[in-house]
Amino acid sequence: MRIPTHGLTRDEVLDRIQAMKADDLDTRGGRTWAYVYDTGRREIDEVAEEAYVACLHENGLDPTVFPSLLGMETDVVAMASAHLGGDEEVVGNFTSGGTESCMLAVKTARDHFAAKAIPRAERVMDRAKLVLPDTGHASFQKAAHYFDMDVVLVPVDPKTFKVHPEAIAEAIDDRTALVVASAPSYAHGCVDPIPEIAEVCRERGVLLHVDACVGGWLLPYMERLGVEVTPFDFRVDGVTSISMDLHKYAYCPKGASVVLYRDRSIRRHQLYACASWTGYTVINTTIQSTKGGGALGAAWATLHFVGDEGYLDIADRTLRATRRLIDGLREIPGVEVLGSPEMSMIAFTSDEFSVFEVIDLMKERRWYVQPQLRFGSSPENIHLSVTATSLERVDELLADLAECCEKARATPPDPDLEKLCETLAELSPDDFTPETYAEMLEMAGLGGGAELPEEMAEINTMMNALRPELRERLLVEFLNDLYRHDETG
Ligand SMILES: *Cc1c(COP(=O)(O)O)cnc(C)c1O
């Protein structure tokens, strides 16, 4: 691909984009049960889209020259803080998403820890530690990787998928900069025992981040609808920071999240300034420097347009869909719902048939349901994120799921694949070379840069057999191959 000599027309450009989207998942209509959040109310999207465009060309790089963005960010953070029981001491910032919010919380804790550690020379030499339940979001491990910290991964209870506060207490030592707990976890929708964990953290003088990326917006509404919700927000003494995505259950366009801190003495460590170069003075709240105002404007608009009553109604529909889904799943023979989901994120497994087979069969019926590989005490499973629009689709989904599970049960396991998986399970990261990678791709039918097949069950089964470190190595190679331009076009 080269820059066209003569620019295309407006229609040509837009038509080509539409054509490229032909194979994308549906983002609206309730058939996609992960990645997208849909209220089912088109007018909400429209307001957000107009606000997005209205703020598109401003630059969040410098809050002093685009005061509209500073004002909108302050408003959004204030609404978020009030929603999570924050007082006037709570401060925060708007970020590009959950990953950026979580990474900033980790970076802040690292620098907070380093500042505290200065009198003790040996501590400065040591890498700071992050204590993370193994159900905690991957973005925390990504943060530790980027910011040169050690992760102490704490296994959760194999039945409840919640971490034990005693296990957290045992994992803390004098290098611990931050403890993380989820409200709820993405994978299983379970809320960690945050009041008990907060008590441990207070006693030990360690910061506690509550990852409410997926739950922060919805859980307070669930509570108002009569659901018993584990206390998780700033009302719990000892919680020092919270991440909450607006592009999930606040239904804002993607690129919208907030990270909040108990007070400014902690948030200080998030901020960055650079005056030691020849250019403009850099003052950054987030990882990005130049950034459009679109996502912020759209978030501000969405919160104002939907309003508290609107969100309560959306939450009510989501809750009803979730209850219907869980009841329906429990009636499908061989299906086991993992843990006791406390919100609208559901995972189910089966030891009677292949869940990966079910995913492919559902795909043939135009449903997207998400595979989750086995890790720790969690078996391979299917994840479903329920949204407001799920209510119109849940019965249809359950009927198809029941049929697909029966069909998967009737599919005998492939003895060759089973044997291969036994071999794969034995492989260690040391065995991994570019040649083994090529061999594995060949085995998966992906040799020679072939496209991803329609059927993923075999690949998922093989991935599931591998040790996590090897999965990671393989995925990096895969990604390194995927993002290449073709020579011919
Ligand atoms: C989605 C999610 C994140 C990360 O958010 P992104 O917006 O995808 O970067 C972090 N934690 C939890 C619990 C999440 O559900």
PDBQT file of the ligand as one rigid body, heavy atoms in Angstrom, charges set to zero:
ROOT
HETATM    1  C1  LIG A 501     -11.717  -3.899  31.188  1.00  0.00    +0.000 C 
HETATM    2  C2  LIG A 501     -10.990  -4.001  32.456  1.00  0.00    +0.000 A 
HETATM    3  C3  LIG A 501      -9.726  -3.408  32.636  1.00  0.00    +0.000 A 
HETATM    4  C4  LIG A 501      -8.918  -2.791  31.513  1.00  0.00    +0.000 C 
HETATM    5  O1  LIG A 501      -9.618  -1.933  30.765  1.00  0.00    +0.000 OA
HETATM    6  P1  LIG A 501      -9.378  -1.531  29.225  1.00  0.00    +0.000 P 
HETATM    7  O2  LIG A 501     -10.328  -0.407  29.129  1.00  0.00    +0.000 OA
HETATM    8  O3  LIG A 501      -9.720  -2.702  28.389  1.00  0.00    +0.000 OA
HETATM    9  O4  LIG A 501      -7.968  -1.099  29.059  1.00  0.00    +0.000 OA
HETATM   10  C5  LIG A 501      -9.164  -3.477  33.895  1.00  0.00    +0.000 A 
HETATM   11  N1  LIG A 501      -9.785  -4.104  34.888  1.00  0.00    +0.000 NA
HETATM   12  C6  LIG A 501     -10.983  -4.711  34.747  1.00  0.00    +0.000 A 
HETATM   13  C7  LIG A 501     -11.622  -5.403  35.912  1.00  0.00    +0.000 C 
HETATM   14  C8  LIG A 501     -11.619  -4.676  33.523  1.00  0.00    +0.000 A 
HETATM   15  O5  LIG A 501     -12.805  -5.283  33.367  1.00  0.00    +0.000 OA
ENDROOT
TORSDOF 0
